[in-house]
Amino acid sequence: MKIRNGFVSNSSSSSFCLFGIVVGLEDFKDEVKTLIEEEYGDYFSEYFEKSLPKELDYAEGLDNISGTVIGIGPNGIDENRTLKDVKKDLMEKINSSNMFKKEYTTDEICFHHDGGYDG
């Protein structure tokens, strides 16, 4: 699992891309939200390390995204599958995690990216 918190400090440029959904604390079921608030604080990384299905990645602290992105990176997408099938599988994995108040749809899954240049 690859996790990105901010930019790489020894690089003049950096980018990040994840195919998935953006969630905030308000999107979690009440019992999960309480657990996160009490044990993990504002950043969910430790909770995600323990609770997300192993096929899913996440990223938090991205510059242009308010919330945490949950999904898969480009390397996790099989080139022989259609994007529609990848979205369907991803939606099923996210919904089967049983963490969120609602069931996500394939329409809510998209590419999220962050990048910058410090030069």
N, C-alpha and C positions, 0 to 999 in steps of 0.2 A: 504494500500500500504506500502510495506517495502522498505526502502531506506538504502543503506549501503555506507557510505563515510569513507573508511579506516577501521582499525581494532577497535574492542571494547577495550577500554583502561583498563578496570578492569579484563581482561581475559588473560590467558597465551596462549590460542589458539583460532583461529577463522577460519571460512570458509564461503564461499558464493557460490551459484550456481543459475544461471538464464538461462532459455531456450529462446533464441532469437537471435537478430542481434547486431552487434557492429556498431555504427554510430559516425562520427565526424562532426564537423561544416560544412565541405565541402559537406556532404551528404544531407543537407537541401536545400529546394527550396530557391532561392535568397531572396524572401521577408521574409521568416521565418528566414533565416540566418541573415539578416539585423536586424530584430527585436531582435533576441537573442543577437547579438553583442552589440547593443545599450542599451538594457534594462537588460540583464542578465549576460553579461561577459562570461568568460571561462567555467563556470559550468552551466549546463542547468537545474539544479534541480527545480528552481522556474518556469521556462517555462513548464517543464514536469508536475509539479503539477497542472498547470492550463490547459494544452492542451492535454495530453495523455488520451486515453480512460481509464476509471476507472479499467478495467480488466488487464491493463498492468502495470508492474513494471519497474523500471530502477535502474541502479547502475552506479556510476561514481567514479573515483579515485581509481580504482582497480589496484593492483600492477602489474599484468601480462597482462593487457589489455589496449591498447592505444585507448581511446574513451569511449563512454557511451554505456552500454548494455541496450537494450530495449527488454522486453519479459515477461515471467511469471516464477515464482518460481516453484519448484517441488510440493508444496502444491496446486498450481493452476491447476495441471494436473489431470484430472479425470482418475482414475485407470481403468475404464471400456472402455476407448477410445484407439484407436490405436495411436501410435506415429505419423503416417502419417496424421491422422485426426487432431491431436493437432497442427501439423505444418501448416496444411492448414488453420485452424481457426486463428492461430496466424498471419500468413502471411496476411490474409484478414483484421484483426484488425490493423496491422501495416500500410498496404497500404491505408486503409480507413481513417487513421489519416490525410492524405493529406499534410504531412509535408516534404516529401522527394522528391528529384529530380527523382528518379526512382521507379519502382514497384519491390519490393523484391519477390524472389521465395522461395519455400520451401527448395531448396538446400542450401540457405544461412542461414537458421535457424539451430542453434546447441546449445549444452550446453556450457556455459562459467562459469568458476569457478575461485575462488581466495581463498587462504588459507595460513595460516602460524602458526608458533609456536614461542613464545617468552619466552623461558625458559631456 
